[in-house]
Amino acid sequence: MSRDVVILRSSGTRLECADDHPNLLTLLEANNLCVEFQCREGYCGSCRMRLLKGEVHYPQLPLAFVQPDEILPCCCKAKGEIELEL
């Protein structure tokens, strides 16, 4: 079974997603990475960041507009291995 892993382009850091992280924002926060956010629900788009490789899953589609190469980490999870630009 493949693991859900987040790779941070700037540092090369690999973060393994765990069941106790309901979304990517909580994973990043648990690893002491500072991410701007406001709503934590996908409404405002403040946490928007670039997805460089891979795919994410949104249990509920966000209301904030995102470009095809962007994600809202507050409301999505990694599908397999992904690479982000913070």
CYANA upper distance limits for C-alpha pairs under 8 A (distance plus 0.5 A):
  2 SER  CA     80 GLY  CA      6.76
  3 ARG  CA     16 GLU  CA      7.83
  3 ARG  CA     17 CYS  CA      8.14
  3 ARG  CA     80 GLY  CA      6.26
  3 ARG  CA     81 GLU  CA      7.69
  4 ASP  CA     16 GLU  CA      6.68
  4 ASP  CA     17 CYS  CA      5.96
  4 ASP  CA     78 ALA  CA      6.24
  4 ASP  CA     79 LYS  CA      6.42
  4 ASP  CA     80 GLY  CA      4.74
  4 ASP  CA     81 GLU  CA      5.91
  4 ASP  CA     82 ILE  CA      8.32
  5 VAL  CA     14 ARG  CA      7.09
  5 VAL  CA     15 LEU  CA      6.10
  5 VAL  CA     16 GLU  CA      5.05
  5 VAL  CA     17 CYS  CA      6.25
  5 VAL  CA     78 ALA  CA      7.47
  5 VAL  CA     80 GLY  CA      6.72
  5 VAL  CA     81 GLU  CA      5.12
  5 VAL  CA     82 ILE  CA      6.77
  6 VAL  CA     14 ARG  CA      6.18
  6 VAL  CA     15 LEU  CA      5.52
  6 VAL  CA     16 GLU  CA      6.88
  6 VAL  CA     17 CYS  CA      7.79
  6 VAL  CA     78 ALA  CA      7.69
  6 VAL  CA     81 GLU  CA      6.51
  6 VAL  CA     82 ILE  CA      5.60
  6 VAL  CA     83 GLU  CA      6.26
  6 VAL  CA     84 LEU  CA      7.60
  7 ILE  CA     12 GLY  CA      6.64
  7 ILE  CA     13 THR  CA      6.12
  7 ILE  CA     14 ARG  CA      5.04
  7 ILE  CA     15 LEU  CA      6.83
  7 ILE  CA     81 GLU  CA      8.00
  7 ILE  CA     82 ILE  CA      6.64
  7 ILE  CA     83 GLU  CA      5.09
  7 ILE  CA     84 LEU  CA      6.74
  8 LEU  CA     12 GLY  CA      5.76
  8 LEU  CA     13 THR  CA      5.80
  8 LEU  CA     14 ARG  CA      7.12
  8 LEU  CA     83 GLU  CA      6.35
  8 LEU  CA     84 LEU  CA      5.67
  8 LEU  CA     85 GLU  CA      6.65
  8 LEU  CA     86 LEU  CA      7.63
  9 ARG  CA     13 THR  CA      8.03
  9 ARG  CA     83 GLU  CA      6.91
  9 ARG  CA     84 LEU  CA      6.49
  9 ARG  CA     85 GLU  CA      6.09
  9 ARG  CA     86 LEU  CA      8.35
 10 SER  CA     85 GLU  CA      7.27
 10 SER  CA     86 LEU  CA      8.03
 15 LEU  CA     27 LEU  CA      8.39
 17 CYS  CA     21 HIS  CA      7.36
 17 CYS  CA     24 LEU  CA      8.48
 17 CYS  CA     27 LEU  CA      7.23
 17 CYS  CA     78 ALA  CA      8.22
 18 ALA  CA     27 LEU  CA      8.42
 21 HIS  CA     26 THR  CA      6.05
 21 HIS  CA     27 LEU  CA      6.06
 22 PRO  CA     26 THR  CA      7.33
 22 PRO  CA     77 LYS  CA      7.97
 23 ASN  CA     27 LEU  CA      7.21
 23 ASN  CA     73 PRO  CA      6.96
 23 ASN  CA     74 CYS  CA      6.46
 23 ASN  CA     75 CYS  CA      6.15
 23 ASN  CA     76 CYS  CA      5.74
 23 ASN  CA     77 LYS  CA      5.56
 24 LEU  CA     28 LEU  CA      6.69
 24 LEU  CA     73 PRO  CA      5.22
 24 LEU  CA     74 CYS  CA      6.70
 24 LEU  CA     75 CYS  CA      7.78
 24 LEU  CA     76 CYS  CA      6.62
 24 LEU  CA     77 LYS  CA      6.05
 24 LEU  CA     78 ALA  CA      7.73
 25 LEU  CA     29 GLU  CA      6.62
 25 LEU  CA     35 VAL  CA      7.97
 25 LEU  CA     73 PRO  CA      5.38
 25 LEU  CA     74 CYS  CA      5.31
 25 LEU  CA     75 CYS  CA      8.17
 26 THR  CA     30 ALA  CA      6.46
 26 THR  CA     74 CYS  CA      7.98
 27 LEU  CA     31 ASN  CA      7.00
 28 LEU  CA     32 ASN  CA      7.07
 28 LEU  CA     33 LEU  CA      5.78
 28 LEU  CA     34 CYS  CA      7.98
 28 LEU  CA     35 VAL  CA      8.11
 29 GLU  CA     33 LEU  CA      5.79
 29 GLU  CA     34 CYS  CA      7.09
 29 GLU  CA     35 VAL  CA      8.00
 35 VAL  CA     47 CYS  CA      6.85
 35 VAL  CA     86 LEU  CA      8.40
 36 GLU  CA     46 SER  CA      6.59
 36 GLU  CA     47 CYS  CA      5.70
 37 PHE  CA     45 GLY  CA      8.25
 37 PHE  CA     46 SER  CA      5.43
 37 PHE  CA     47 CYS  CA      5.20
 37 PHE  CA     74 CYS  CA      8.28
 38 GLN  CA     44 CYS  CA      7.34
 38 GLN  CA     46 SER  CA      6.63
 38 GLN  CA     47 CYS  CA      8.10
 39 CYS  CA     43 TYR  CA      7.05
 39 CYS  CA     44 CYS  CA      6.80
 40 ARG  CA     74 CYS  CA      5.48
 40 ARG  CA     75 CYS  CA      7.39
 41 GLU  CA     62 PRO  CA      7.84
 41 GLU  CA     74 CYS  CA      6.79
 41 GLU  CA     75 CYS  CA      6.50
 42 GLY  CA     61 LEU  CA      8.36
 42 GLY  CA     62 PRO  CA      4.99
 42 GLY  CA     63 LEU  CA      6.37
 42 GLY  CA     64 ALA  CA      6.36
 42 GLY  CA     72 LEU  CA      6.99
 42 GLY  CA     74 CYS  CA      6.92
 42 GLY  CA     75 CYS  CA      6.36
 43 TYR  CA     62 PRO  CA      6.75
 43 TYR  CA     63 LEU  CA      5.50
 43 TYR  CA     64 ALA  CA      5.40
 44 CYS  CA     63 LEU  CA      8.25
 44 CYS  CA     64 ALA  CA      6.07
 45 GLY  CA     64 ALA  CA      5.69
 45 GLY  CA     65 PHE  CA      7.59
 45 GLY  CA     66 VAL  CA      8.21
 45 GLY  CA     72 LEU  CA      7.09
 47 CYS  CA     72 LEU  CA      6.26
 47 CYS  CA     73 PRO  CA      7.01
 47 CYS  CA     74 CYS  CA      7.35
 48 ARG  CA     66 VAL  CA      7.96
 48 ARG  CA     70 GLU  CA      6.96
 48 ARG  CA     71 ILE  CA      6.16
 48 ARG  CA     72 LEU  CA      5.28
 48 ARG  CA     73 PRO  CA      7.53
 49 MET  CA     70 GLU  CA      5.94
 49 MET  CA     71 ILE  CA      6.11
 49 MET  CA     72 LEU  CA      7.11
 49 MET  CA     73 PRO  CA      8.12
 49 MET  CA     84 LEU  CA      7.83
 49 MET  CA     85 GLU  CA      7.09
 49 MET  CA     86 LEU  CA      6.76
 50 ARG  CA     69 ASP  CA      6.24
 50 ARG  CA     70 GLU  CA      4.92
 50 ARG  CA     71 ILE  CA      6.82
 50 ARG  CA     84 LEU  CA      6.37
 50 ARG  CA     85 GLU  CA      5.85
 50 ARG  CA     86 LEU  CA      7.72
 51 LEU  CA     55 GLU  CA      8.47
 51 LEU  CA     69 ASP  CA      5.82
 51 LEU  CA     70 GLU  CA      5.78
 51 LEU  CA     71 ILE  CA      6.75
 51 LEU  CA     82 ILE  CA      7.90
 51 LEU  CA     83 GLU  CA      6.65
 51 LEU  CA     84 LEU  CA      5.36
 51 LEU  CA     85 GLU  CA      7.13
 52 LEU  CA     69 ASP  CA      7.40
 52 LEU  CA     82 ILE  CA      7.96
 52 LEU  CA     83 GLU  CA      5.78
 52 LEU  CA     84 LEU  CA      6.01
 52 LEU  CA     85 GLU  CA      7.32
 53 LYS  CA     81 GLU  CA      8.47
 53 LYS  CA     82 ILE  CA      5.76
 53 LYS  CA     83 GLU  CA      5.42
 53 LYS  CA     84 LEU  CA      7.77
 54 GLY  CA     79 LYS  CA      7.78
 54 GLY  CA     80 GLY  CA      7.80
 54 GLY  CA     81 GLU  CA      6.56
 54 GLY  CA     82 ILE  CA      4.86
 54 GLY  CA     83 GLU  CA      7.10
 55 GLU  CA     78 ALA  CA      6.91
 55 GLU  CA     79 LYS  CA      5.96
 55 GLU  CA     80 GLY  CA      7.91
 55 GLU  CA     81 GLU  CA      8.31
 55 GLU  CA     82 ILE  CA      6.86
 56 VAL  CA     71 ILE  CA      8.35
 56 VAL  CA     76 CYS  CA      6.72
 56 VAL  CA     77 LYS  CA      5.93
 56 VAL  CA     78 ALA  CA      4.96
 56 VAL  CA     79 LYS  CA      5.56
 56 VAL  CA     82 ILE  CA      8.24
 57 HIS  CA     76 CYS  CA      5.92
 57 HIS  CA     77 LYS  CA      5.76
 57 HIS  CA     78 ALA  CA      6.79
 57 HIS  CA     79 LYS  CA      6.82
 58 TYR  CA     62 PRO  CA      8.07
 58 TYR  CA     75 CYS  CA      6.78
 58 TYR  CA     76 CYS  CA      5.04
 58 TYR  CA     77 LYS  CA      7.14
 59 PRO  CA     75 CYS  CA      8.04
 59 PRO  CA     76 CYS  CA      7.39
 60 GLN  CA     75 CYS  CA      8.14
 62 PRO  CA     72 LEU  CA      8.31
 62 PRO  CA     75 CYS  CA      7.74
 66 VAL  CA     70 GLU  CA      6.16
 66 VAL  CA     71 ILE  CA      7.01
 66 VAL  CA     72 LEU  CA      8.19
 67 GLN  CA     71 ILE  CA      8.38
 71 ILE  CA     76 CYS  CA      8.19
 72 LEU  CA     76 CYS  CA      7.05
 73 PRO  CA     77 LYS  CA      7.85
 78 ALA  CA     82 ILE  CA      6.95
